[in-house]
Amino acid sequence: MKQSSKTILLRTLTRKSKLGFGKLRDVTIQHILDEKYYGKLSLISAYFKLTTINFTDDILEELGITAKYRIEKPSSNKNLYYKFLKENGYKRKLRTRDGANKMMKLNLGVSKSLLQGKNHGR
């Protein structure tokens, strides 16, 4: 039998590093840290959810990730992520997928002439 040897590339990011993926791909870690709430939360999420992303100890301390919440990398731990958010006062936004269904329910029978009348101020 052939054994496949997979090499996992662990990226330890510093303040000058760029995230390299997503909407913040070309932004340095320091710039993300300078943002108030959203920036830190995106880095916290990346640390707990992505297996190959790690940060230097000073960044982890600034994010509030103490030794209690550290993960042995390469790995991820979503349960620890949710525990961290809850214990540190972060509000988690729950996503629902019924947005399109709500729009379908609200579909009122609107005719072209009614819309033309509203556009003309009637």
C-alpha positions as CSV (number, residue, x, y, z in Angstrom):
1,M,0.0,0.0,0.0
2,K,1.1,3.5,-0.8
3,Q,1.0,6.0,2.0
4,S,0.2,9.5,1.1
5,S,2.3,12.1,2.9
6,K,0.4,15.4,3.2
7,T,2.4,18.4,4.4
8,I,0.3,20.9,6.3
9,L,1.5,24.4,6.0
10,L,0.9,26.3,9.2
11,R,0.9,30.1,8.8
12,T,1.9,32.0,11.9
13,L,0.8,35.6,11.2
14,T,2.5,38.7,12.6
15,R,1.3,42.3,12.7
16,K,2.8,43.0,9.2
17,S,1.4,39.8,7.6
18,K,-1.5,40.0,5.2
19,L,-4.4,37.7,5.8
20,G,-4.3,36.3,2.3
21,F,-8.0,35.3,1.8
22,G,-11.5,36.6,1.9
23,K,-12.5,40.2,1.7
24,L,-9.6,41.2,3.9
25,R,-7.0,39.4,1.8
26,D,-4.7,42.4,1.1
27,V,-5.0,44.0,4.5
28,T,-2.4,43.7,7.2
29,I,-3.2,42.1,10.6
30,Q,-2.3,45.4,12.3
31,H,-4.9,47.3,10.2
32,I,-7.5,44.7,11.0
33,L,-6.7,45.0,14.7
34,D,-7.1,48.7,14.5
35,E,-10.7,48.3,13.5
36,K,-13.0,48.3,16.5
37,Y,-15.3,45.2,16.7
38,Y,-15.5,43.6,13.3
39,G,-11.8,43.4,12.7
40,K,-11.0,41.5,15.9
41,L,-13.9,39.2,15.5
42,S,-12.8,38.2,12.1
43,L,-9.3,37.3,13.4
44,I,-10.8,35.4,16.3
45,S,-13.0,33.5,13.9
46,A,-10.0,32.7,11.7
47,Y,-8.0,31.4,14.7
48,F,-10.6,29.1,16.0
49,K,-12.1,27.9,12.7
50,L,-9.2,27.5,10.3
51,T,-6.7,24.8,10.9
52,T,-3.7,26.3,9.2
53,I,-3.9,29.9,10.6
54,N,-2.1,30.8,13.8
55,F,-1.0,34.2,15.3
56,T,2.0,35.3,17.4
57,D,1.5,35.3,21.1
58,D,1.2,39.1,21.4
59,I,-1.7,39.2,18.8
60,L,-3.5,36.3,20.6
61,E,-3.2,38.2,23.9
62,E,-4.6,41.4,22.2
63,L,-7.5,39.4,20.9
64,G,-8.2,38.1,24.4
65,I,-7.3,34.5,23.6
66,T,-5.5,33.4,26.8
67,A,-3.9,30.1,27.5
68,K,-7.3,28.7,28.5
69,Y,-8.5,29.1,24.9
70,R,-5.4,28.2,22.9
71,I,-5.6,25.5,20.3
72,E,-2.8,23.1,19.4
73,K,-2.4,23.9,15.7
74,P,-2.9,22.6,13.0
75,S,-6.5,22.0,14.1
76,S,-9.8,23.9,14.7
77,N,-12.3,24.0,17.5
78,K,-15.7,25.6,16.8
79,N,-17.1,24.6,20.2
80,L,-14.3,26.5,21.9
81,Y,-14.9,29.4,19.6
82,Y,-18.6,29.6,20.7
83,K,-17.5,29.3,24.3
84,F,-15.0,32.1,23.9
85,L,-17.6,34.4,22.3
86,K,-20.1,33.7,25.1
87,E,-17.6,34.2,27.9
88,N,-16.1,37.3,26.5
89,G,-19.3,39.2,25.7
90,Y,-19.3,39.0,21.9
91,K,-22.7,38.8,20.4
92,R,-23.1,36.1,17.8
93,K,-25.4,36.9,14.9
94,L,-27.5,33.9,14.0
95,R,-28.0,33.4,10.3
96,T,-31.4,32.3,9.0
97,R,-32.0,31.1,5.5
98,D,-35.7,32.1,5.3
99,G,-35.1,35.6,3.9
100,A,-36.0,34.5,0.4
101,N,-39.1,32.7,1.7
102,K,-40.2,35.9,3.5
103,M,-40.0,37.8,0.3
104,M,-42.1,35.3,-1.5
105,K,-44.7,35.5,1.2
106,L,-44.8,39.3,0.9
107,N,-45.3,39.2,-2.8
108,L,-48.4,41.3,-3.3
109,G,-50.3,41.3,-6.5
110,V,-49.1,44.6,-7.9
111,S,-50.1,45.5,-11.4
112,K,-48.1,47.6,-13.8
113,S,-50.7,50.3,-13.9
114,L,-50.7,50.6,-10.1
115,L,-46.9,51.1,-10.1
116,Q,-47.1,53.6,-12.9
117,G,-49.7,55.6,-10.9
118,K,-47.4,55.6,-7.8
119,N,-44.5,56.8,-10.0
120,H,-46.7,59.7,-11.3
121,G,-47.8,60.7,-7.9
122,R,-51.4,59.4,-7.9
